[in-house]
Amino acid sequence: MQAEKQVLPDIAKLADRALERDVAWHARSLARRLVALADQGLKATGLSHAQFTLMCVIASATDDTVNALAQRAGLDQSTMSRNLDVLVKKELAEVTTAVSDRRRRAVWLTERGLFTLARAIPVATNFQARLAKSGGPILLPLASTRIRSDRRRRKRKPASPANSGRQ
């Protein structure tokens, strides 16, 4: 029982240090924060960043099948279908069975979707320009929110020749 109590605080410290050094975790955290900023920037358009980028993928695609769009967007088929369902409900996109192959589904933007995207592109472009221009002031606080102060950690004493094994 005593050993278990001693191990748990050690695990918490080790886990905390592992997160602090995990580049992928920080990148994912930063990406979530950037998407939240992009969502705010696009709020006036009625689109989320995910909807906007998916509509851009659809509008610029040379292959309009769900599978090809999913591959281009880096999404699995089920995630793509869920995201498309939102656009379909908002009447921004249409999904139908491909005429050439009944097993395949084709996607395109509706007229409403095209006009919505046309209005959203300048808003997104403006937001991206502002973000790029002020990248330091905006991105640095986002990237460093998880970094902890060294003041909370015990400072190591410099190694003396006696402690280091050197003579």
C-alpha positions in Angstrom: 0.0 0.0 0.0 2.8 2.4 0.9 4.6 1.6 -2.4 1.4 2.3 -4.4 1.0 5.8 -2.7 4.6 6.6 -3.6 4.3 5.4 -7.2 1.2 7.5 -8.1 2.7 10.9 -7.5 5.8 9.8 -9.5 3.6 8.7 -12.4 1.8 12.0 -12.3 5.1 13.9 -12.5 6.4 11.6 -15.2 3.2 12.0 -17.2 3.3 15.8 -16.9 6.8 15.9 -18.1 6.0 13.5 -21.0 3.2 15.9 -22.1 5.4 18.9 -21.8 7.9 17.3 -24.2 5.4 15.7 -26.6 5.7 17.7 -29.8 2.7 16.0 -31.4 0.5 16.7 -28.4 1.5 20.4 -28.6 0.9 20.5 -32.3 -2.6 19.0 -31.9 -3.4 21.4 -29.1 -2.2 24.3 -31.2 -4.2 23.1 -34.2 -7.4 22.9 -32.0 -6.8 26.5 -30.9 -6.2 27.7 -34.5 -9.4 26.0 -35.6 -11.2 27.7 -32.8 -9.8 31.1 -34.0 -10.8 30.2 -37.6 -14.3 29.3 -36.5 -14.5 32.7 -34.9 -13.2 34.4 -38.0 -15.8 32.6 -40.1 -18.7 33.1 -37.7 -20.3 35.8 -39.8 -20.5 33.4 -42.8 -22.6 30.8 -40.9 -19.9 28.2 -41.6 -17.4 26.5 -39.3 -13.8 26.1 -40.4 -14.5 22.4 -41.1 -17.5 23.2 -43.3 -15.6 25.9 -45.1 -12.6 23.8 -45.9 -14.8 20.8 -46.9 -16.7 23.1 -49.3 -13.4 24.3 -50.8 -12.3 20.7 -51.2 -15.6 19.9 -53.0 -15.5 23.0 -55.2 -11.9 22.4 -56.3 -12.1 18.6 -56.8 -11.4 17.0 -60.1 -13.0 13.8 -58.8 -16.4 14.4 -57.1 -16.8 11.0 -55.5 -17.1 10.7 -51.7 -14.1 8.4 -51.5 -11.9 10.8 -53.6 -13.0 13.8 -51.5 -12.3 11.9 -48.3 -8.8 11.0 -49.5 -8.0 14.5 -50.5 -9.3 15.9 -47.2 -7.4 13.3 -45.2 -10.6 11.9 -43.6 -11.9 8.4 -43.3 -15.1 7.6 -45.2 -17.4 7.7 -42.1 -16.1 11.1 -41.0 -16.5 12.5 -44.5 -20.1 11.2 -44.6 -20.9 12.8 -41.3 -19.4 16.1 -42.4 -21.3 16.0 -45.7 -24.5 15.3 -43.9 -24.2 18.6 -42.2 -23.7 20.4 -45.5 -26.6 18.5 -47.0 -28.9 19.5 -44.1 -27.9 23.1 -44.6 -28.7 22.7 -48.3 -25.1 23.7 -49.2 -24.2 20.3 -50.9 -25.9 17.4 -52.6 -24.9 13.8 -52.5 -26.2 11.4 -55.1 -25.5 8.0 -56.6 -23.0 8.3 -59.5 -24.6 7.5 -62.9 -21.5 5.7 -64.2 -21.2 3.4 -61.1 -24.2 2.9 -58.8 -21.9 1.9 -56.0 -20.2 5.3 -55.9 -21.7 8.6 -54.5 -21.0 11.9 -56.1 -20.9 15.2 -54.3 -21.3 18.8 -55.5 -22.2 22.2 -54.0 -25.7 23.4 -54.5 -26.3 26.9 -55.9 -26.8 28.1 -52.3 -23.5 26.4 -51.4 -21.7 28.0 -54.2 -22.9 31.5 -53.2 -22.2 30.8 -49.5 -18.7 29.7 -50.4 -18.2 32.7 -52.7 -19.1 35.0 -49.8 -17.0 33.1 -47.3 -13.7 32.9 -49.3 -12.9 36.7 -48.9 -13.7 36.5 -45.2 -11.4 33.5 -44.7 -8.7 35.0 -46.9 -8.8 38.2 -44.8 -8.7 36.3 -41.6 -5.8 34.2 -42.8 -3.9 37.3 -43.8 -4.5 38.9 -40.4 -3.4 35.7 -38.7 -0.2 35.5 -40.8 0.6 39.2 -40.3 0.2 38.9 -36.5 1.5 35.3 -36.3 3.9 36.0 -33.5 1.5 37.7 -31.1 -1.3 35.3 -31.8 0.5 32.0 -32.2 3.1 32.2 -29.5 0.6 32.5 -26.6 -1.3 29.6 -28.1 1.7 27.4 -28.4 3.0 28.1 -24.9 -0.2 27.7 -22.9 1.0 24.3 -21.7 4.6 25.3 -20.8 5.1 25.5 -17.1 7.4 27.7 -15.2 10.7 26.2 -14.0 10.1 28.0 -10.7 7.8 25.2 -9.6 10.5 22.6 -10.0 13.4 22.1 -7.7 16.5 23.6 -9.1 19.4 21.2 -9.5 22.6 22.0 -7.8 25.7 22.2 -10.1 27.7 19.0 -9.9 30.8 19.3 -7.8 33.9 17.3 -8.7 33.2 15.2 -5.6 29.7 14.4 -6.7 30.4 13.9 -10.4 33.0 11.2 -10.0 35.7 13.5 -11.5 38.8 14.2 -9.6 
